[in-house]
Amino acid sequence: MMPAASPALRGALWMLLASFSYVASATMTRYLAGEYSAFELTFLRCTVALAVMTPVVLRGGIAQLRTTVLPLHGLRTVLTYIAILLWFLAATEMPVGDFFALQFTNPLFTIACAVLFLRERVDAKSWVAALIGFAGVLLILRPGTIPVTLGALAALGSAAAYAAVNTTIKVISRADSPAVMTFYVNLLVVPLSLVPALFAWKTPPWEDVPVLAGVALFSTLAQYSVASSIALADARIVQPMNFLRLPIAAVAGYLVFAEFPDLWTWAGAAVIFGAAWYAVQHKAAGGRQ
């Protein structure tokens, strides 16, 4: 009998699955070419997620839905709605590779979230790493040389919002399972996203239904995979899998849209990657000490 995989390995594999799932969802979103608003895509994605997760969660019995951290689920719901909305807006407006290059700022925003929400101490080296990482953002955006687009701002906003989401996940995971966390956030975000979606609603033709379903299903799988990964292992272990999103996205963008990130995007992504990697490893080393 083969030995069971360690929590660290399982956490890394969950994050790798999340990377593939996020790229698949973003590629399908861009394939729709802006035919649907981010408000409608957010509502559809959360509705499908709720339909998928409900039988999975209820299979374990209604008793497991008890939670002692409902206010935190509410906070995570609001943050998740903002993050998903900005994510779809950016994925619609930007090349897939450029979008995921800017998403690398997530660990850097997490430093700020740790200070604001968890009252963690962050030393000077971590702040320097964050500043270097955001210098990488300037390499990608090159403000003053090329216009800074709404999609790029939305990508950065989404990364910041997801950093806040991941911070709340880390706290909630001490009390609730990934399945329960995913169920609650989708249960609460569906009514939150319904009203804005109605004002921008477009009934999809049948040929778009499989793509819209794919967007929602892959987004749900990515969300569940991230929650599972964070619950199993430290960020220093799972983040390298997260950084694989750029090469995966570059391949997907080239095959589907004949788009490929330019040299500035790769250079900026490398700077962000290095800064984020150092920040994660430095934080882990400080925790062990």
N, C-alpha and C positions, 0 to 999 in steps of 0.2 A: 504494500500500500504506500502511495506517495505521501510524503509529509505535507501538512497543510501549509499554504503560503502564509508568510508573515503579514501582519497588519500593514507594515511599510510597503511591501510589494503590492498588496491588494489596493492600498491607497493610491500608489503610483499608476496602476493599471486602470483604476476608476478615472483618474484625471486624464489619462491617455484617451480613454473612451469619450470623455467629455470634450476633448480637443477635436476629435473626429466629428462628433455630433454637432458642435457649434459651427464648424466649418461647413458641414452639410446644410445646416439650417440657413446660414448666411448666404451660401451659394444659391439655394433655392429662392431666398428672398430677393436677391439681386436679379435672378432669372425672371421674376415677375415684373421687373422693370418699372417699379413704382405704380403699378396698376391699383394697388390698395394702400390705404393710409396706414401709418404706424399704429393708430388707434384701433383700427379693425384687426390688424394682424396680432396685436397684443391680446385683444379679446378672444379671437379664435384660438390662439396658442394656449391661453389659460383655460378655455372651455374644454378643448381636447385633452389637455393635461389632467383636468379634474375627472373627465370621463375615463381616462386610462388608469389613473391612480386610485380611484374610489374602490373598484373591485379588488385591487391588489391589497389595499389597506384593510378593507372589511373582511378579507379572507382570514386575517388574524384576530377577528372579533372586534366588536364596537368598543370593548373596554380599553383597548390600547390607544384610543383617541383621547383619553383623559390627559390633560396637560396642566401643569402648574405654572406655565409661563405664557399664558394667552396674550398678555400685553406685548411680550416680545414678538409673538407671531404677528400681531397687528402692526408693530413697527417694521418688521421684516416685509410684510405685505406692501406697505406704502413704498418702501425703498425698492422692492422688487418691481413694482409697477413702473416706477420712474426708470429703473435700469433697463427693463425690457422695452419700454417705449423708445428710449434713446438708442437702444441696440438696434431695433428694427429701422429707425430713421437713418442711422449711420450705415447699416447694411444695404439699404436701398440706394443711398446716395454715393457710396464710395466703392472703389475697386476692393475686392475681397482681401487681397494681400495687404494693402495699405490700412484697411480697417483693423486687421488683427495685429499689425505692427503697433498701432496706437493702443490696442488693448493690453499690451505688455506693461503699461503703466499701472495696472491694477495693484501689484504688490507695493508700489511706491505710495499710492493712495492709501493702502492698508496701514502704512506707518502712521499717517495722519489720523486714520480712524482709530487705531490702537490708543493714540494719545487722547482723542476726543471722547471716545465711548468707553474704553476700558481703563483709562487713567494710567496707561503703561508709561514707564519712563523710556525715552528714546535718546540715545547719546548723540554726540556731535557727528560721529562717523556715519550713522544711519541717515542723518539729515544731509550730510554731504553727498551720500549715495543717491538720495532722493533728488537733490539739485542736479547732479550729473545726469540722472535719468531723464529729467525734464529738459535738459539740454539736448538729449537725443530726440525728444518730441519736437524741438525747434528745428533740428536737422530735417525731420520728415515734413514739417509744415512749411518751413522757410518763409515765415511772415515777412512781407515787404518785397519778396521776390515773386511769389505766386500768391493768389488770393487764398485766404484761410476760409474753407468752405463750411457750410452748416453741417455737413456730414462729419467733418473732422472734429468739430466742436461737440457734436452728439456722441462721437466715439469716445472722446475723453470724458464727457459727462457720464456715459454708461460705465466706463471703467471705474470712475469714482463711486458711482452708486453701487456697483457690484462689490467694491471693496467694503462698503458699509454693510451690504448684505452678508458677505462672507464673515464679517466680524460678528454679526448677530447669529449666524449659523453656528459659529464656534461656541457661543454661549448656550444656545438652545440645545445643541447636541449633547450637552451634559444631562439633559432631562428627557429628550425625545429622540426617537429613531429617525433616520433619513426619510423613510416612507411617510411617517407621521408629519414631519416638517414639510415635505413636498405637498402632502394632501392639504394641510391647513393653508399654506400660502396660496394655492390655487383656488381653494374654496372661498377665501376672502377676497382674492383679487378679481374674481369673475364679476361680482356686482360692482366693484370699484371701476372696472374697465368698461362696463356695459354702456353707460350713458355717453361718454365721449365717442365710443364706437358707433352709436346710433346716428350721431350727427354727421359722421363721415362714411356711412355704410354704402357699400357697393356689392350687390348680389353677384357672386362669382358664377361664371359659366361652368358647365360640367368639366370642360377640359382643364380648368384651373384647380379643380377640387383635389386631385392627387398631389399636386405641388403644395397647395396650402396645408393639406394634411401632413405632408412630409416636413414642412416648416415647423408645424406644431409638435409633431412627434419627436423630431430630432432635438428641438429646444427642450422638451420635457425630459428626454433621456439625458441631455447635457446637464440640466439642473439637478436631476437625481444623482447623476454621477459625481458632480462637484460636492454635493452634500455628503455622499458616501465617502469620498476621498478625504475631505476635511475631517470627518468624524474618525477616520482610521489612522491618519498619519499627520505628522508635522508638515508645515508649509515647505520647509527646506528639502523635504523628500519628494513631495508631489509637484512642486513648481516646475522642475525641469520638463515634465510631461506637458505642462501647460504651455511652455515656450515652443513646443513643437507645432503649435497652431500656425505660425507663420509659414514654414515650408509646406505644410499641408495645404494652407490657403493659397500659397503661390502656385502649387500644382493644379488645384481646383480652378483658380482664376484663369490660368493659361489654357487648360483643357476646355473649359466651358465658354469663356469670353475672350480668349486670346489676349488676356491682360497679364502683365508680369510686373512686380514691383521694381521701380528704378533703383539706381545705385544709392541715392539719398535715403530711400526708404530702408534698404538693407543696412546702411551705415547707422541711421538713427535707431533702428531696431536693435542692432548690435550694442550700441551704447546703453539703451534702455535695459536690454537683457543683462548686460554686465553689471549695471548699477543695481538692478532688482535682485539679481543672483547674490551679489555681495551683501545687500541689505538683509536678505532672508538668511544667509549663512551666518552673518554677524549676529543677528538676533538670536539664532539658535545657539551659537557659541556662548553668548551672554547668558542665555537661559540655563545652559548646563553648568556655568560657573556659579 
